[in-house]
Amino acid sequence: MPDSGRIAERLERLWALASGPGGGADRPAYSPAEAEAMLLVAGWAREHGLEPGIDAHGNLWALPAGWSGAIVTAGSHVDTVPDGGRYDGALGTVLGLELVADLEPARGDLEAGAGERARAGLLVCAAEEAPRFGAGTLGSRLMAGTIQRSALSQLRDAAGVTAAEALDAYLRELRELPRVKPPLDRWRAHAEVHVAQRRALRTLGVVTTVASPRRFAVQVIGEAGHSGEIPMAARHDALAAAAEMVLAVEAAAHRQPDETVATVGTVAVSPGALSVIPGEARLGIDVRGISSESLAEIDAEIRASVAEIADRRGVRATVEQVRGGDPATLDGDLVDAALSAAREHGIHASPTWSGAGHDAQHIAALAPALLLFVPLHGGESHTPQEGASMDEILQAATVMNAVLSACALDSRRGV
Ligand SMILES: [Zn+2]
């Protein structure tokens, strides 16, 4: 049985590690604060008989000491957005240890004739949150090979530190932990419990699909000039054209199903002077959805609108896709197993989708992955007010443990 007192106490310990100006959790990706949280979790893992180690990407693996057979893992992440919440990442991490506590003691009973039985461990992925480097889920993506180590030199934080430099410093902070290789060839399944980041979800959510952000950079080149001397009819104002493009992006998303969303999150104007007509504007667009068809449609619509607006206003515009990606479909067997485990335990659960990115979607390329959402109570996610109820946390832990326990026994899974 998951231990509510232990879960609450560990969540408090993580929460108290480093706080931001607004009183929230403040453990940026690949920072000393993330390393400190990893060390705290590694200590708890030892209490459960696990042997913690760090892989080359900064992910914490804690596996049963001396075990080289099949494993099932659970966990999440311990870095946060600035002034983040109490549960985001921390919850799934703490529940990963509850999986170990639940599955490992039962092992003795099953030892005889259970040579193929997998054992339970913890995986805490590094650098999951995007704000510091403008790219998230770095630890799991590096492991899955969907981002290369060389790309970390191109990612910089506000102080100019590259993700590669930050990872090196972070690994130095963790030098007391042995360096391990991800045990990819004996990994039977992974589960991540995460606080829901959408208020509409009112029951335990079993995630079937995770949206993958597609990001576009739009550059609009007009003609700079004196704001007092150039008549309106003779202007080629890059910002005015870009403003129309922002509204066109919004309108295009409104024509798609609710799950498809598009946001212009950044605007840069050059020269950015009050008395100069903007000669250049740049937009950053983030598009997410769980339907590839819908994403293809909105992609085409955005490009057509940008071209039409540019043409009509006499400016030049280019659209560059800076990040691609299709929605990730999670393991259907694990989704079914989670829904039936919930039914067996009298827990309300429903299939759902995620608009936010999670490590589980990248791990899904390496091992069958389950992602469960605990309803959000009070506040919004990514804020210090983020809330969750202990009853629902225990429900998620119960379902996760039941699913992974079945996977651990299922040697047909091949590893
Ligand atoms: Zn998270």
Boltz pocket constraint, residues with backbone or C-beta under 6 A from the ligand:
constraints:
  - pocket:
      binder: B
      contacts: [[A, 77], [A, 88], [A, 89], [A, 128], [A, 194], [A, 357]]
      max_distance: 6.0
